[in-house]
């Protein structure tokens, strides 16, 4: 049995960094909509850094579980995983949208 709250900080890190990546991605999309592609690229780089932080934390938790260190399975953990998955999907889609804006601008 895992003591309650054992992985709580890591779970909140996933939520925080995933949310940061998602917010930055939308900020980059706004910059692209305004034609500022340099700014959009800089912001997307920051979004990628946030995403990597979330992913590193998730990987640590997975490794803990694989090494027989119990990881709390809770509604909060499910929320964190859902939050991260959504952030990844939205970031990937926004990257493609920015590429589309660049193509439209070039015409």
Secondary structure, DSSP 8 states (H G I E B T S, - for coil): ---TTTTHHHHHHHHHHHHHHHHHHHHHHHHHHTT-HHHHHHHHHHHHHHHHHHHHHHHHHHHHHHTT------HHHHHHHHHHHHHHHHHHHHHHHHHHHHHHHH-
